[in-house]
Amino acid sequence: MKIVILNKTKNELKVRIDGEGHTFCNVVQKALLKDKRVELAGYDIPHPLTSSPIIYLRTKERSNPVKTLRDATRDVLKDTDAFKAALKKALKEWKSTA
């Protein structure tokens, strides 16, 4: 994965993420849209044969878009860890009943 900053202003950030697709971008977009500092978040894949989506983020006044994106990725990691723990528990319970 390679991230390229395409544009950064006080309240906006546009990044290209080489090597990713809809799955990753949907998760990040969902995390961003949960954040009250976010005014707009979305992504686009300019060409279906390339894996270089562009994520766009606009924050409300006085909110740093880079920090907001960083916080969203931390939230995604927390959700992933919670899912992993729940799955491990479910498999252990299933194994003990099988």
N, CA, C and O atoms as a GROMACS GRO file, in nm:
protein
  392
    1MET      N    1   0.084  -0.117   0.000
    1MET     CA    2   0.000   0.000   0.000
    1MET      C    3   0.089   0.123   0.000
    1MET      O    4   0.187   0.132   0.073
    2LYS      N    5   0.051   0.218  -0.083
    2LYS     CA    6   0.122   0.344  -0.091
    2LYS      C    7   0.019   0.455  -0.086
    2LYS      O    8  -0.081   0.450  -0.158
    3ILE      N    9   0.041   0.556  -0.002
    3ILE     CA   10  -0.050   0.669   0.010
    3ILE      C   11   0.018   0.792  -0.046
    3ILE      O   12   0.132   0.824  -0.011
    4VAL      N   13  -0.054   0.862  -0.133
    4VAL     CA   14  -0.004   0.984  -0.194
    4VAL      C   15  -0.099   1.097  -0.160
    4VAL      O   16  -0.219   1.088  -0.187
    5ILE      N   17  -0.047   1.204  -0.100
    5ILE     CA   18  -0.129   1.321  -0.070
    5ILE      C   19  -0.146   1.398  -0.201
    5ILE      O   20  -0.048   1.443  -0.261
    6LEU      N   21  -0.270   1.414  -0.245
    6LEU     CA   22  -0.298   1.486  -0.368
    6LEU      C   23  -0.329   1.633  -0.342
    6LEU      O   24  -0.296   1.720  -0.422
    7ASN      N   25  -0.393   1.659  -0.227
    7ASN     CA   26  -0.427   1.796  -0.192
    7ASN      C   27  -0.452   1.804  -0.042
    7ASN      O   28  -0.516   1.716   0.016
    8LYS      N   29  -0.402   1.910   0.019
    8LYS     CA   30  -0.426   1.931   0.162
    8LYS      C   31  -0.442   2.080   0.186
    8LYS      O   32  -0.356   2.161   0.150
    9THR      N   33  -0.554   2.114   0.247
    9THR     CA   34  -0.577   2.252   0.289
    9THR      C   35  -0.612   2.249   0.438
    9THR      O   36  -0.601   2.145   0.503
   10LYS      N   37  -0.653   2.362   0.489
   10LYS     CA   38  -0.686   2.373   0.632
   10LYS      C   39  -0.796   2.274   0.673
   10LYS      O   40  -0.791   2.218   0.782
   11ASN      N   41  -0.895   2.254   0.587
   11ASN     CA   42  -1.008   2.169   0.623
   11ASN      C   43  -1.034   2.056   0.523
   11ASN      O   44  -1.136   1.987   0.534
   12GLU      N   45  -0.946   2.036   0.428
   12GLU     CA   46  -0.969   1.932   0.328
   12GLU      C   47  -0.844   1.847   0.308
   12GLU      O   48  -0.731   1.892   0.324
   13LEU      N   49  -0.869   1.723   0.271
   13LEU     CA   50  -0.761   1.630   0.243
   13LEU      C   51  -0.806   1.537   0.131
   13LEU      O   52  -0.917   1.483   0.135
   14LYS      N   53  -0.720   1.519   0.033
   14LYS     CA   54  -0.746   1.426  -0.076
   14LYS      C   55  -0.622   1.338  -0.090
   14LYS      O   56  -0.513   1.388  -0.115
   15VAL      N   57  -0.642   1.207  -0.074
   15VAL     CA   58  -0.530   1.113  -0.083
   15VAL      C   59  -0.562   1.001  -0.179
   15VAL      O   60  -0.677   0.957  -0.191
   16ARG      N   61  -0.460   0.954  -0.248
   16ARG     CA   62  -0.472   0.836  -0.334
   16ARG      C   63  -0.409   0.720  -0.258
   16ARG      O   64  -0.301   0.734  -0.201
   17ILE      N   65  -0.477   0.607  -0.260
   17ILE     CA   66  -0.427   0.489  -0.190
   17ILE      C   67  -0.404   0.380  -0.294
   17ILE      O   68  -0.498   0.314  -0.337
   18ASP      N   69  -0.281   0.363  -0.332
   18ASP     CA   70  -0.247   0.261  -0.432
   18ASP      C   71  -0.253   0.123  -0.371
   18ASP      O   72  -0.203   0.099  -0.262
   19GLY      N   73  -0.316   0.031  -0.444
   19GLY     CA   74  -0.320  -0.108  -0.401
   19GLY      C   75  -0.441  -0.146  -0.318
   19GLY      O   76  -0.445  -0.256  -0.263
   20GLU      N   77  -0.539  -0.059  -0.306
   20GLU     CA   78  -0.660  -0.088  -0.229
   20GLU      C   79  -0.782  -0.076  -0.318
   20GLU      O   80  -0.772  -0.036  -0.434
   21GLY      N   81  -0.897  -0.112  -0.263
   21GLY     CA   82  -1.020  -0.109  -0.342
   21GLY      C   83  -1.138  -0.066  -0.258
   21GLY      O   84  -1.123  -0.001  -0.155
   22HIS      N   85  -1.258  -0.105  -0.305
   22HIS     CA   86  -1.382  -0.066  -0.239
   22HIS      C   87  -1.390  -0.114  -0.094
   22HIS      O   88  -1.437  -0.041  -0.008
   23THR      N   89  -1.345  -0.234  -0.067
   23THR     CA   90  -1.359  -0.289   0.068
   23THR      C   91  -1.292  -0.200   0.172
   23THR      O   92  -1.354  -0.162   0.271
   24PHE      N   93  -1.168  -0.169   0.149
   24PHE     CA   94  -1.093  -0.084   0.242
   24PHE      C   95  -1.154   0.056   0.250
   24PHE      O   96  -1.172   0.109   0.359
   25CYS      N   97  -1.184   0.113   0.136
   25CYS     CA   98  -1.235   0.251   0.134
   25CYS      C   99  -1.372   0.263   0.199
   25CYS      O  100  -1.401   0.363   0.264
   26ASN      N  101  -1.457   0.163   0.183
   26ASN     CA  102  -1.588   0.165   0.248
   26ASN      C  103  -1.573   0.170   0.400
   26ASN      O  104  -1.644   0.244   0.467
   27VAL      N  105  -1.483   0.092   0.453
   27VAL     CA  106  -1.462   0.087   0.598
   27VAL      C  107  -1.410   0.222   0.648
   27VAL      O  108  -1.458   0.273   0.750
   28VAL      N  109  -1.314   0.280   0.578
   28VAL     CA  110  -1.259   0.409   0.619
   28VAL      C  111  -1.365   0.518   0.607
   28VAL      O  112  -1.379   0.602   0.697
   29GLN      N  113  -1.439   0.518   0.497
   29GLN     CA  114  -1.544   0.619   0.479
   29GLN      C  115  -1.648   0.610   0.590
   29GLN      O  116  -1.690   0.713   0.644
   30LYS      N  117  -1.690   0.490   0.624
   30LYS     CA  118  -1.789   0.472   0.731
   30LYS      C  119  -1.737   0.527   0.864
   30LYS      O  120  -1.811   0.594   0.937
   31ALA      N  121  -1.612   0.499   0.896
   31ALA     CA  122  -1.552   0.551   1.019
   31ALA      C  123  -1.545   0.704   1.018
   31ALA      O  124  -1.572   0.768   1.119
   32LEU      N  125  -1.511   0.760   0.904
   32LEU     CA  126  -1.505   0.906   0.893
   32LEU      C  127  -1.643   0.970   0.912
   32LEU      O  128  -1.656   1.071   0.980
   33LEU      N  129  -1.744   0.909   0.852
   33LEU     CA  130  -1.879   0.968   0.859
   33LEU      C  131  -1.940   0.960   0.999
   33LEU      O  132  -2.034   1.032   1.029
   34LYS      N  133  -1.886   0.874   1.084
   34LYS     CA  134  -1.932   0.867   1.224
   34LYS      C  135  -1.878   0.984   1.306
   34LYS      O  136  -1.934   1.017   1.411
   35ASP      N  137  -1.772   1.046   1.259
   35ASP     CA  138  -1.703   1.152   1.332
   35ASP      C  139  -1.776   1.286   1.314
   35ASP      O  140  -1.803   1.328   1.202
   36LYS      N  141  -1.809   1.351   1.425
   36LYS     CA  142  -1.883   1.478   1.420
   36LYS      C  143  -1.801   1.593   1.363
   36LYS      O  144  -1.856   1.696   1.326
   37ARG      N  145  -1.671   1.575   1.355
   37ARG     CA  146  -1.586   1.679   1.296
   37ARG      C  147  -1.591   1.677   1.144
   37ARG      O  148  -1.546   1.772   1.079
   38VAL      N  149  -1.645   1.570   1.087
   38VAL     CA  150  -1.645   1.553   0.941
   38VAL      C  151  -1.769   1.616   0.879
   38VAL      O  152  -1.882   1.589   0.920
   39GLU      N  153  -1.745   1.698   0.781
   39GLU     CA  154  -1.853   1.760   0.704
   39GLU      C  155  -1.886   1.675   0.582
   39GLU      O  156  -2.003   1.662   0.545
   40LEU      N  157  -1.784   1.616   0.519
   40LEU     CA  158  -1.802   1.536   0.399
   40LEU      C  159  -1.689   1.435   0.389
   40LEU      O  160  -1.573   1.469   0.413
   41ALA      N  161  -1.722   1.312   0.354
   41ALA     CA  162  -1.620   1.209   0.333
   41ALA      C  163  -1.670   1.116   0.224
   41ALA      O  164  -1.787   1.077   0.222
   42GLY      N  165  -1.582   1.082   0.134
   42GLY     CA  166  -1.618   0.989   0.028
   42GLY      C  167  -1.494   0.940  -0.043
   42GLY      O  168  -1.382   0.980  -0.012
   43TYR      N  169  -1.515   0.853  -0.139
   43TYR     CA  170  -1.403   0.805  -0.218
   43TYR      C  171  -1.450   0.778  -0.359
   43TYR      O  172  -1.569   0.765  -0.386
   44ASP      N  173  -1.353   0.769  -0.448
   44ASP     CA  174  -1.380   0.742  -0.588
   44ASP      C  175  -1.269   0.652  -0.641
   44ASP      O  176  -1.153   0.666  -0.604
   45ILE      N  177  -1.307   0.561  -0.726
   45ILE     CA  178  -1.208   0.481  -0.798
   45ILE      C  179  -1.219   0.524  -0.943
   45ILE      O  180  -1.310   0.481  -1.015
   46PRO      N  181  -1.126   0.611  -0.988
   46PRO     CA  182  -1.139   0.672  -1.120
   46PRO      C  183  -1.146   0.573  -1.237
   46PRO      O  184  -1.210   0.601  -1.338
   47HIS      N  185  -1.081   0.459  -1.223
   47HIS     CA  186  -1.084   0.360  -1.331
   47HIS      C  187  -1.097   0.221  -1.270
   47HIS      O  188  -1.021   0.187  -1.180
   48PRO      N  189  -1.191   0.141  -1.318
   48PRO     CA  190  -1.216   0.010  -1.256
   48PRO      C  191  -1.102  -0.090  -1.271
   48PRO      O  192  -1.099  -0.190  -1.199
   49LEU      N  193  -1.009  -0.065  -1.360
   49LEU     CA  194  -0.898  -0.160  -1.380
   49LEU      C  195  -0.775  -0.125  -1.297
   49LEU      O  196  -0.675  -0.196  -1.302
   50THR      N  197  -0.782  -0.015  -1.223
   50THR     CA  198  -0.669   0.022  -1.138
   50THR      C  199  -0.712   0.017  -0.991
   50THR      O  200  -0.828   0.042  -0.959
   51SER      N  201  -0.619  -0.013  -0.906
   51SER     CA  202  -0.646  -0.016  -0.762
   51SER      C  203  -0.585   0.108  -0.697
   51SER      O  204  -0.493   0.098  -0.616
   52SER      N  205  -0.638   0.223  -0.735
   52SER     CA  206  -0.588   0.348  -0.679
   52SER      C  207  -0.704   0.442  -0.645
   52SER      O  208  -0.722   0.545  -0.710
   53PRO      N  209  -0.782   0.406  -0.543
   53PRO     CA  210  -0.893   0.492  -0.505
   53PRO      C  211  -0.844   0.624  -0.445
   53PRO      O  212  -0.733   0.634  -0.395
   54ILE      N  213  -0.931   0.722  -0.454
   54ILE     CA  214  -0.903   0.854  -0.398
   54ILE      C  215  -1.005   0.881  -0.288
   54ILE      O  216  -1.126   0.878  -0.312
   55ILE      N  217  -0.954   0.906  -0.169
   55ILE     CA  218  -1.040   0.941  -0.055
   55ILE      C  219  -1.038   1.092  -0.038
   55ILE      O  220  -0.932   1.155  -0.037
   56TYR      N  221  -1.157   1.148  -0.025
   56TYR     CA  222  -1.171   1.292  -0.004
   56TYR      C  223  -1.238   1.316   0.131
   56TYR      O  224  -1.334   1.248   0.167
   57LEU      N  225  -1.186   1.412   0.203
   57LEU     CA  226  -1.236   1.443   0.337
   57LEU      C  227  -1.241   1.593   0.357
   57LEU      O  228  -1.143   1.663   0.331
   58ARG      N  229  -1.355   1.643   0.404
   58ARG     CA  230  -1.365   1.784   0.442
   58ARG      C  231  -1.417   1.789   0.584
   58ARG      O  232  -1.520   1.731   0.616
   59THR      N  233  -1.344   1.860   0.668
   59THR     CA  234  -1.382   1.870   0.810
   59THR      C  235  -1.447   2.006   0.836
   59THR      O  236  -1.437   2.099   0.756
   60LYS      N  237  -1.513   2.013   0.950
   60LYS     CA  238  -1.572   2.139   0.993
   60LYS      C  239  -1.461   2.231   1.040
   60LYS      O  240  -1.346   2.189   1.055
   61GLU      N  241  -1.496   2.356   1.064
   61GLU     CA  242  -1.396   2.455   1.107
   61GLU      C  243  -1.315   2.406   1.226
   61GLU      O  244  -1.366   2.338   1.315
   62ARG      N  245  -1.189   2.441   1.226
   62ARG     CA  246  -1.096   2.410   1.335
   62ARG      C  247  -1.069   2.262   1.356
   62ARG      O  248  -1.021   2.222   1.462
   63SER      N  249  -1.100   2.181   1.258
   63SER     CA  250  -1.071   2.038   1.269
   63SER      C  251  -0.969   2.001   1.163
   63SER      O  252  -0.989   2.026   1.044
   64ASN      N  253  -0.861   1.942   1.207
   64ASN     CA  254  -0.752   1.904   1.118
   64ASN      C  255  -0.790   1.776   1.043
   64ASN      O  256  -0.816   1.674   1.106
   65PRO      N  257  -0.794   1.779   0.910
   65PRO     CA  258  -0.834   1.660   0.836
   65PRO      C  259  -0.736   1.543   0.848
   65PRO      O  260  -0.777   1.428   0.842
   66VAL      N  261  -0.608   1.572   0.865
   66VAL     CA  262  -0.510   1.465   0.880
   66VAL      C  263  -0.532   1.392   1.012
   66VAL      O  264  -0.533   1.269   1.017
   67LYS      N  265  -0.551   1.468   1.119
   67LYS     CA  266  -0.578   1.408   1.250
   67LYS      C  267  -0.710   1.330   1.246
   67LYS      O  268  -0.720   1.222   1.304
   68THR      N  269  -0.808   1.383   1.179
   68THR     CA  270  -0.938   1.317   1.169
   68THR      C  271  -0.925   1.183   1.096
   68THR      O  272  -0.983   1.084   1.140
   69LEU      N  273  -0.850   1.180   0.987
   69LEU     CA  274  -0.828   1.055   0.914
   69LEU      C  275  -0.749   0.956   1.000
   69LEU      O  276  -0.780   0.837   1.001
   70ARG      N  277  -0.650   1.005   1.071
   70ARG     CA  278  -0.572   0.919   1.160
   70ARG      C  279  -0.661   0.858   1.269
   70ARG      O  280  -0.651   0.739   1.300
   71ASP      N  281  -0.748   0.940   1.326
   71ASP     CA  282  -0.841   0.890   1.429
   71ASP      C  283  -0.936   0.786   1.372
   71ASP      O  284  -0.968   0.687   1.438
   72ALA      N  285  -0.983   0.808   1.249
   72ALA     CA  286  -1.074   0.712   1.186
   72ALA      C  287  -1.005   0.578   1.165
   72ALA      O  288  -1.067   0.474   1.185
   73THR      N  289  -0.879   0.580   1.126
   73THR     CA  290  -0.808   0.454   1.105
   73THR      C  291  -0.786   0.382   1.238
   73THR      O  292  -0.786   0.259   1.243
   74ARG      N  293  -0.766   0.458   1.346
   74ARG     CA  294  -0.756   0.396   1.479
   74ARG      C  295  -0.887   0.328   1.516
   74ARG      O  296  -0.887   0.219   1.573
   75ASP      N  297  -0.999   0.393   1.485
   75ASP     CA  298  -1.130   0.334   1.513
   75ASP      C  299  -1.150   0.205   1.434
   75ASP      O  300  -1.205   0.108   1.486
   76VAL      N  301  -1.105   0.203   1.310
   76VAL     CA  302  -1.115   0.082   1.228
   76VAL      C  303  -1.034  -0.030   1.291
   76VAL      O  304  -1.079  -0.145   1.296
   77LEU      N  305  -0.915   0.001   1.338
   77LEU     CA  306  -0.831  -0.100   1.404
   77LEU      C  307  -0.897  -0.153   1.530
   77LEU      O  308  -0.891  -0.273   1.558
   78LYS      N  309  -0.959  -0.065   1.608
   78LYS     CA  310  -1.030  -0.109   1.730
   78LYS      C  311  -1.144  -0.203   1.693
   78LYS      O  312  -1.164  -0.306   1.759
   79ASP      N  313  -1.220  -0.168   1.590
   79ASP     CA  314  -1.331  -0.254   1.546
   79ASP      C  315  -1.280  -0.390   1.499
   79ASP      O  316  -1.342  -0.492   1.526
   80THR      N  317  -1.168  -0.390   1.430
   80THR     CA  318  -1.109  -0.514   1.381
   80THR      C  319  -1.065  -0.601   1.498
   80THR      O  320  -1.088  -0.722   1.498
   81ASP      N  321  -1.003  -0.540   1.598
   81ASP     CA  322  -0.960  -0.615   1.717
   81ASP      C  323  -1.080  -0.671   1.793
   81ASP      O  324  -1.076  -0.784   1.842
   82ALA      N  325  -1.187  -0.593   1.803
   82ALA     CA  326  -1.308  -0.640   1.872
   82ALA      C  327  -1.370  -0.758   1.797
   82ALA      O  328  -1.414  -0.854   1.858
   83PHE      N  329  -1.374  -0.749   1.665
   83PHE     CA  330  -1.428  -0.859   1.584
   83PHE      C  331  -1.343  -0.985   1.600
   83PHE      O  332  -1.395  -1.095   1.614
   84LYS      N  333  -1.212  -0.967   1.599
   84LYS     CA  334  -1.121  -1.080   1.614
   84LYS      C  335  -1.143  -1.149   1.749
   84LYS      O  336  -1.146  -1.272   1.756
   85ALA      N  337  -1.157  -1.071   1.855
   85ALA     CA  338  -1.179  -1.129   1.989
   85ALA      C  339  -1.314  -1.200   1.996
   85ALA      O  340  -1.323  -1.308   2.054
   86ALA      N  341  -1.418  -1.142   1.938
   86ALA     CA  342  -1.550  -1.204   1.940
   86ALA      C  343  -1.550  -1.334   1.861
   86ALA      O  344  -1.612  -1.432   1.902
   87LEU      N  345  -1.482  -1.335   1.747
   87LEU     CA  346  -1.473  -1.455   1.666
   87LEU      C  347  -1.397  -1.565   1.739
   87LEU      O  348  -1.438  -1.682   1.737
   88LYS      N  349  -1.288  -1.529   1.803
   88LYS     CA  350  -1.209  -1.626   1.878
   88LYS      C  351  -1.293  -1.689   1.989
   88LYS      O  352  -1.288  -1.810   2.011
   89LYS      N  353  -1.371  -1.606   2.060
   89LYS     CA  354  -1.458  -1.655   2.167
   89LYS      C  355  -1.566  -1.748   2.111
   89LYS      O  356  -1.592  -1.854   2.167
   90ALA      N  357  -1.628  -1.708   2.000
   90ALA     CA  358  -1.733  -1.791   1.940
   90ALA      C  359  -1.678  -1.925   1.893
   90ALA      O  360  -1.745  -2.028   1.909
   91LEU      N  361  -1.561  -1.926   1.836
   91LEU     CA  362  -1.500  -2.051   1.790
   91LEU      C  363  -1.465  -2.141   1.909
   91LEU      O  364  -1.481  -2.263   1.901
   92LYS      N  365  -1.419  -2.081   2.016
   92LYS     CA  366  -1.386  -2.159   2.136
   92LYS      C  367  -1.513  -2.221   2.195
   92LYS      O  368  -1.514  -2.338   2.235
   93GLU      N  369  -1.620  -2.142   2.202
   93GLU     CA  370  -1.749  -2.196   2.253
   93GLU      C  371  -1.804  -2.304   2.162
   93GLU      O  372  -1.855  -2.405   2.210
   94TRP      N  373  -1.795  -2.284   2.034
   94TRP     CA  374  -1.844  -2.383   1.937
   94TRP      C  375  -1.766  -2.513   1.948
   94TRP      O  376  -1.822  -2.622   1.943
   95LYS      N  377  -1.635  -2.498   1.964
   95LYS     CA  378  -1.548  -2.616   1.973
   95LYS      C  379  -1.582  -2.699   2.098
   95LYS      O  380  -1.577  -2.822   2.095
   96SER      N  381  -1.615  -2.630   2.207
   96SER     CA  382  -1.645  -2.702   2.332
   96SER      C  383  -1.782  -2.774   2.326
   96SER      O  384  -1.807  -2.867   2.402
   97THR      N  385  -1.871  -2.730   2.236
   97THR     CA  386  -2.000  -2.797   2.223
   97THR      C  387  -2.001  -2.903   2.114
   97THR      O  388  -2.092  -2.985   2.107
   98ALA      N  389  -1.902  -2.902   2.030
   98ALA     CA  390  -1.898  -2.995   1.917
   98ALA      C  391  -1.848  -3.132   1.957
   98ALA      O  392  -1.839  -3.222   1.873
   0.00000   0.00000   0.00000
